[in-house]
Amino acid sequence: MADREFVFSDPDVQKMLREKFVPLAMDDWYLRRQNDENGKFFMAMTAASPRGGAGDNTRQGRYVFTATGKFLGFNNNRGPDRILAMLRQSLAAWNKLPETDRKPQGTIGEVKTEQRFHRPLPKNGAVVKVYTRVLEKKPDGSLCACAAPAAPNENYDHRGFDAAIDHLWLREEDVKSLIPGAGVKQGTAIPFPAVVAQRVARFHLTDNTRGEPPHWERNEVKKVEFFVTPESATRAKLSGTVHLETKDGKRGFTGTLDGWLDHKNGKLTDLKAAVAGDNWGDSSLTRGGRSGKTPIGFALVLCAEPKPADRVAPQASRWLEGYYEPDRN
């Protein structure tokens, strides 16, 4: 993620992509496993690339290809200059193609995803956007977004200073279990259902600002106590504490939850919450974290009407049953 941020924040790269290409983001993990038309197209399209001999292993990278799947270029390195060179070479190859090779022949028709890899939005549920950002303390003790250092140093060998984004999915039964019943007195703190508390803690309170992090195992959830406290007939306060830590203590997070949710007729109408605290450690895929315990924040915001970009499945949902039932798996 850090190198992608570095590359795609470059204005020349942005201009080239905006004016000459149609950007598309796909998840290699799913596509190289899918035995459907999407997966077959992806594998055929990447076969001519340097990743083509990888078999079923990762085909992650940045590709340029035509609408018919003709391979034009590939890059998986850091650096805007390398990306720009690849894009220019791909554009030159495109310009040499006959017109018939530039457009798909006929219509695409209906394309169905292999069922075991299908990740539909939870019916009658909710999508909550989760933003992660590294923070720092001001002189007065308050928190703010952490700015990148003026020059690289041993504590910052990656960037990771922009917000990372994921999605928390709540099923219909999860939503109903979060909304206080009509008979609950105002001011009464109701514990989150274990399935929701564990899902939030294990899969969404992870430092993903520098890449895809390992998610927390059940035995690494040392404490998660989240509460819903009704304040009126349609609003409830969210609060609580959480402690996550690996057995060796090299990676962990402790923080507090604060926020609120609005509801009407058994449905969420709004939700805004934050979990802030101290984070430490990294992983083989997210190296370059700040040394010691440093502040990090997670913002949770309800997508009342999910747009296409809001429909991306949670990163942890590759095993969907485990994602929905983290208290048992």
N, C-alpha and C positions, 0 to 999 in steps of 0.2 A: 504493500500500500504506500509506503513512504516514497519508493522510487516512482510510483505512478503519480503521486502528488507532485513530485519534482518535475516530471516530464510534462504532464498535462496542464500544469499551471503556466507553462512557457507560452508567451503570447504568440510566437511564431508557429508553434505547434497548433495552438487553438485556431489561429487564422487559417492554416492549411486544412485542418479537419473541417472547419465550418464551411469553407468555400469549395473544396474539391472532393470531399468524401462524405459518406453517410455513416457516422459512428454507430456501433452496435456492441453492447456488452453481453457476453454469454458466460455461463458457468461451466468450465471445462470438466469439473468433477461429475456433473450430471450427464453432460453430452457424450462423453466417451464411454459411459456405461449404458446409455439408452439404445435399445434395439428397435427404434422407431425411425420414422423419416427424418426427424430432426437430428438424431444421433448419427444416422447413416450419412446424412449430408455433411455434418461436421467432420466426421472421420475421413470422408472422401476428399473434402476441401483441404484438410490439413495434411493429407498423405504426401503431397508434393513439397511440403515444407521441411525444414531441418528437423522438425518434431515427428515427421512421418514414420520414422523407424522406431518410435517409442512404444509401439504396440498399444497395450491398454494402460500404460503409464501416462503421466501428465503430458498434456499437449498445451499447457499454459503458455501464453505469449500474445503478441500483438500481430495480427494478420491483416493483409489486404487481399481481398478477392472480389471477383465480379458477382453479379446477382445470380449467375449460373453456377457459381462455385469454383471458377477458374482461379487458381492460386497466383498471386502477383508479388507478394512480399511478406517478410517475417522479421520480427525483432523481439528479443526478450532481454535486452540490456538497458541499463540506466543511461540517462543523458539525453537531453533534447536534441543535440546535434546528430546523434545516431538515429533517433526516430525520424528527424527531418530528412536525413539522407535516404532512409528506407522509404519514406513516403514519396519523395521525389522520384526515386527509381521505380516505384510501383506506378506512379502517375505516368511516367514515360512509357512503361510497358503497356499501360491501359491505352495510351494514345496510339500505339502501334496496332491495336487489335482491330479487326474488321467490325463493322457496326453490328453484325449478327451475333458476335461474341460478347457484346456489351449489355444486351438485354435478355431477360429470361424468355424462353419460348413457351407460349401458352400461359394459362393461369395456374396458380399454386394449388388451389382447391383447399379442402379441409385437411389440416394436419393434426393428428391426435398424438399426444404424448403417451409414452408407455406408462401404464397405470401406476406401477410401483414407484415411478419418479414424478408423478403428478402431485403438485403442491397447490391445491386450490385455496382461496381465502376461506377461513372458517365461516360456515353458513350461520347467519344471525349472530356472529361473534363481533370481534373488534380488532382493529389494527392500531398498534401504538408505536409511533416512531421513537427510536432510542438513539440519542446523540451522545457520543463519548468525547470528552475533551480533557487534556492534561491542564492542570491549573497551577497557579502559584499564589502565594500570599503577599498582599500589599503590606506596607509598613504598619497600617492600622489593624492588621490581622484578617481583613476580609479577603475573599478569594476572587481571582480574575483569570481570564484565559492566559495560558503561559505563552509568552512570545518566543520565537526562535532566537537563538544566540546570534550575535553579530558575526561570529566566525565559528566553524566547527571546532569541537573540543572532545575530549575523551568521554564525556558524559552524553554527548549528542551525536552518535555516529549515524543516526537516521533522523529524519525530520519529524513527521507525525505531530505537527502542531495545529492542524486543522481538525474539525470535528469528524469523527467516524460515524457512520449511520448503519443501523440495523433495524429490524422490525420485531416487535413482540406481538405474537398472535394469541388472542383469547377466544376460546370456543364459547358457544352460547351458554353452556353450563358454568363456565368460568366467570362470565359477566354476571350471571344471576347470583353466583355465590359471593361476589364482591359487593353487590348492592345491598345495603341494610334493609331488612324487612320492615314492614309498616309498624310492627309491634315493638321495635327496638327503641328504647328511650334515647333522646339526644344526649350526647356526652358519653355514651357507653362504647368503649373500645372493643371492637370485634376483631379477632385474629384473622389474617388472610387465610384462606384455605391453603393447605400444605402444597397442593399441586401448583398453585399460582405463585406462592412465595418461593418455592424451589425453582420454578421456571425462570422467574425474574433473577434470582440470585445466581443460579448456575450458568445460565446462558446469556444473560444480558448485563451483568456487572463484571465484565471482563475488559481489559485494556486492549482494544482492537485498533488503536490509533496508528500502529505501525505494521499492521498485517492481520492475518487470521490467527487469533490466539487459541490456546487450548482452553476448553471450557472446564468449569469446575466439576469434579467428581462429587458423588453424594457424601463420601466421607470427608471431603474438604469443606463442607458447609458446617462450620463450627457453631454458628448461631444465625438464625434468621427469624426475626420477630417483627412482622409488619402488621399494622392495624388499620382498620377502617372505623372512623368515629363519626356517626351522623351529627350534623350541625343544624340541619333543617330537613324539610320533607324531600328536598331535591339535591342537597349537597352533603358530602361527607369529607372529612379530613383524612389524609393519609399520613402515617408516621411509622417509625420503627428503627431498628438497628440491624446490622448484618456484620458477620465476621466470616471471611473465607480465607483458607490457608492450606497450603500443601503440607504433607507429612513432615518434610524436611525443613519447613519454614522459609524456604527461599523465595516463595511467591505467595502473595496474599493481598487482602483488601479488607479494611474495616470502614464502615460508613453509616450514615443516618439517612433515613427517608423522610421527606417532607413534601406535602402537596395536597391536592384535593381532586375529587371527582364529582361531576354533576350527573344526574340520572332522571329519567322520566319514563313512565310506563314500562319499567323493567329493562330499559336500555341505557347505555352510557351516552350522554350527549356532549360531555367534555371531560378531559382528564389532563392535568398538568402536574408533574411531580419531578423532584430532583433527588438523586442520591449522591452525596458528596462525602469524601473521606480520604484516607491514606492508602496508597497503592505501592506495592514493592515487587521487584523481580520481573523477569521476562521469560521468553521461551526461545527455542531454536529458530522459530519463524518470526519472532517479534523482538529481535535483539535491538539493543541501543536504547533501552529505557534509562531514565534518570536513576542515579545511584541513591540508595537509601529509600526511606519512606517519603513519598511525595504526594501532594494532593491531586485528585482526579475527580471529575464530575460526570454524572449521567443524567440527562434530561429526558423525560418520558412525556410525549405529547400525543393525544388521541388524534387519529386521522378520521374525522367524522365522515367524510366522503372520499375514500381512497382513490387516488389517481393512479395511472399506470405505474409510475415510479414507486408508489406506495405498496404495490402488490408483490414486490420481490419477497420471496420466502425468507424466513429467518435463517441466518447462517448455520444455526445449530439444528435445523430441521431436516438435515440429510437422513437422519433416522427419525422419522416423524413420530412414531410411537414413543420413542424415548424423550422427544421434545415435549409432547403433550402430557406425559406421565413421568416427570423427572423424580417424583417422590418414590417411585417404585423401580425405576430403571437406572 
